[in-house]
Amino acid sequence: MMTTFLSSDVACRVTSQEIIKILQTDAKLGLNENEILKRRKYYGLNDFEIDDDEPLWKKYLGQFKEPMILLLLASAFISLVMRQYDDAVSITIAIIIVVTVAFIQENRADKEIEALKRLVPPKCVCIREGKSQHIYARELVPGDLCILDIGDRIPADLRLTEANDVSIDESSFTGETKPSMKTVDSISFGSRQTSISDRKNTAFMGTHVLNGNAKGIVICTGENSEFGKVFQMMQQQEAPKTPLQKSMDALGKQLSFYSLSIIGFIVIVGWLQGRHLLEMFTIGVSLAVAAIPEGLPIVVTVTLALD
């Protein structure tokens, strides 16, 4: 009977023998090939999906959705139609610089996610059918028996079954620079939720073996590991806007509203006075364009980029 993923919070509270029984594996021989194929089909690969299907040009064009940018685009277009070429060129240059800086910042965040993925080793040492093998880490399944040595990066969440003077750098999770000394003993915390640093009998994906050697049973892989949860959170969470960015968005909407109001008001007044609508529209547009500070977004964006 296939089990669901065993969280590290649960696994750290039970003995290694109970883990072996729950995951239906062997502490010396590991899994056999037939069982591995079944589990891979059931659990999937020990890997992460990066939502990066969108081409770069689409990401670049996506920067033009900001209210201030849309307003400036309208301003540049109107200036061009009215043959105010100097204004049209200066506004267009400002837009290009602002959008390019914003695109570079977003692309940098995407690269940080890719760098996070590189913390997971491409290969690992695993015992299967009693033989030590070098395999791709993405092929690991819950119940696999892994061997760890000095310098190794952990390929999945492991419940340790053997530990010889093992210390692991978990600073990427806990922020603590002091290495975590590992044991195989179960830990009792009652009903209290344990933290990463409490789970002294567990080795976490993406962390680094500083000393000693160990063996461990894979309990969680891919996005179900503790590392995977962080990875998913980083992918799904959009960078929060700063108060200044929120203020700029609000300013863009306000300027759009007031600009359209000015145009509408002047056109209506001119129409009531019996003037040509085109003439009044041109005057209204000129006043609306003059109200738009084309230098503001470029100054603010470049300042934020250099911060």
C-alpha angles and dihedrals in degrees: 000000000000116000129213120247113298109225118226089238089062096036095055091059097058132062122264089247090058090049090053090051095046093049093040095230139126124251092214108027101033120203129330123236096255092053091046091055091049092049094046089054090048101040101026128220124326091245145102132244113227112204094223103126092117112097119235094249090057091050089050093050089047089069089069092071094082112113094234092050092049090050092050091048090054089047092051092048093049091047089052093049090049090049093243090141098168092057092044093052095045093048092047092051090050091051093050092050093047094047093045093051091048091048092051090051092051092046090051090056090052090052090052089058090050090049089052090055090054089066087077110083117240092222138026141179114257136173113228125169087354094302128112109234138178105228138167109272090226088066094062119117132190108280095036115134113230131193119216129197138172112301096019123133113222110252097200140353106294133191102215118235096174128025127176111188090317122178123177132195105234096165091120088066106027102026089228116133092201111095118246114241111221133216136177096226120112116249126223120213100151111223094332117119110246125225125226091258091053093060098084094163095055130081115205130218113261095021123119132240108228099174143007131010135268149170125227143177116238109244102167133020138187118347092356092065121091088251089050092054090055090046092052092047091053091050096047099040116085116214107264115245118247120238088255092054091048090050090051091052090050091047091051091053092046093049090049091052094046093044092053090044091053092050092047094046095050093045091051093047091048092047091051089051091051097247126144111279093219091055093050092045090054091051091048093049091048091054092045093051091048089056093059114093100214091182095057102076095045092050093048095044095048090047090053092047092053093045 
